[in-house]
C-alpha cells in the first residue's frame, strides 16, 4: 500500500485529500488497461477519464474560468502513474495540449476545452522540431500571413498524441523579431489540409508519438493564440505550470517501485531469512524512501507556490522536475536490483517502470536544461 502520510503536510487542503481518495478508488477499479494497441488504449483512457470527470482539472472551465489547481494536477498524475503509466500519459497530454488555450485562448478557441475536459477530443502540444528540441528559440517551422490566413510550413517531431489527436497547439515562426520574440502559437485542428503524419515513432515505453509535416497548411488568422510574437512566452508559461506535474508522475513511478520492493523484501527469503533482514537491502530501501520523500517535498512545494498566486515558479518547477525524475530513475534501478531476474522480465511491473521513467528526464526540458534554468535563476540572469 502506497504511503499516504504526505497528505497531512500543510501543502494540501481537505478537498485535495478527498479528491485523492476518490481517484485512488477509481484507479483500483479501472487500471491498468491492456497496452496491446497503444492508440486504442489511449483513446479509451481519455474517454473513460473524461466520462468520469477526471479530466476537468486539465483545463479551465470556459463557463467559470478559475485558475488551474496545480496540486490537483500533481495528485492526479502521481496517482495515475502509480497504477498505469499510459493512464498518466493520457491525462497529462489533455492538460499540456490545451494549456495555451486555457491561459490565453479566445472564447471561440476555448470551445475546444469543453470537448477535451469531457474526453471527447484529444489534444497535443506541438513544440519540438528535428533541429530544435530544448533550443525552442531556434525553431524553423514558419507561419506566413497570406490575406486572412496563415500558411504553415515545416515539421514537428516527438509530438505526444501525434496521429490520434483532434487538435494541435502549434508553435511557429512568424518573424516579428529574431529568436524567441518571433514565434507565435496557433490552434490547428487535426483535419487541416496540408497537415500529415509523416512518421509514427516507437519508443521503449510505448506511447502515441509522431513526426508531423506541414506543407502549405492553412489556418485562419483567428487561430492564433495571443498576439503575434508571443508564442515563446506562452509556451514557457505553460511549461512553467505543467513541468511540476512531470515530477509528480516520476514520483508516482518511484512510489510504486518502493512499494513493490518492500513487498519483495518481506516475502522473498535469502540464506534462510527474509530479504528484509539483510542490512544491504535495508540500506537500499532507506535510500529509496529518502528519495521519494525529498521528491514529494519539491513537487508539492512548486505546486503549492503556484496555487498561492505566484506569477512564475520557474525555479521551483525546474527543481521539482529535475530532482524527482532523476531520483525516480535511481529508485527504480534499485528496485530492479532487488527483484533480481524478475526485475528485467518483460511484463513485470518493475521492468515496466524502468522503461517508463527514462523519457521523463528528457521531455518538457531535459535534466541538463533544468540545471541551466536553475543556475540562471540563482544568478539572477532571468
HELIX and SHEET records of a PDB file:
HELIX    1   1 UNK A    5  UNK A    8  5                                   4    
HELIX    2   2 UNK A   14  UNK A   30  1                                  17    
HELIX    3   3 UNK A   38  UNK A   51  1                                  14    
HELIX    4   4 UNK A   56  UNK A   58  5                                   3    
HELIX    5   5 UNK A   70  UNK A   83  1                                  14    
HELIX    6   6 UNK A   85  UNK A  104  1                                  20    
HELIX    7   7 UNK A  111  UNK A  117  1                                   7    
HELIX    8   8 UNK A  136  UNK A  138  5                                   3    
HELIX    9   9 UNK A  179  UNK A  182  5                                   4    
HELIX   10  10 UNK A  221  UNK A  223  5                                   3    
HELIX   11  11 UNK A  231  UNK A  267  1                                  37    
HELIX   12  12 UNK A  275  UNK A  277  5                                   3    
HELIX   13  13 UNK A  279  UNK A  307  1                                  29    
HELIX   14  14 UNK A  314  UNK A  339  1                                  26    
HELIX   15  15 UNK A  340  UNK A  344  5                                   5    
HELIX   16  16 UNK A  349  UNK A  358  1                                  10    
HELIX   17  17 UNK A  359  UNK A  361  5                                   3    
HELIX   18  18 UNK A  367  UNK A  379  1                                  13    
SHEET    1   A 4 UNK A 123  UNK A 126  0                                        
SHEET    2   A 4 UNK A 167  UNK A 173  1                                        
SHEET    3   A 4 UNK A 183  UNK A 189 -1                                        
SHEET    4   A 4 UNK A 224  UNK A 225 -1                                        
SHEET    1   B 4 UNK A 142  UNK A 146  0                                        
SHEET    2   B 4 UNK A 149  UNK A 160 -1                                        
SHEET    3   B 4 UNK A 209  UNK A 220 -1                                        
SHEET    4   B 4 UNK A 195  UNK A 200 -1                                        
SHEET    1   C 2 UNK A 269  UNK A 270  0                                        
SHEET    2   C 2 UNK A 273  UNK A 274 -1                                        
END                                                                             
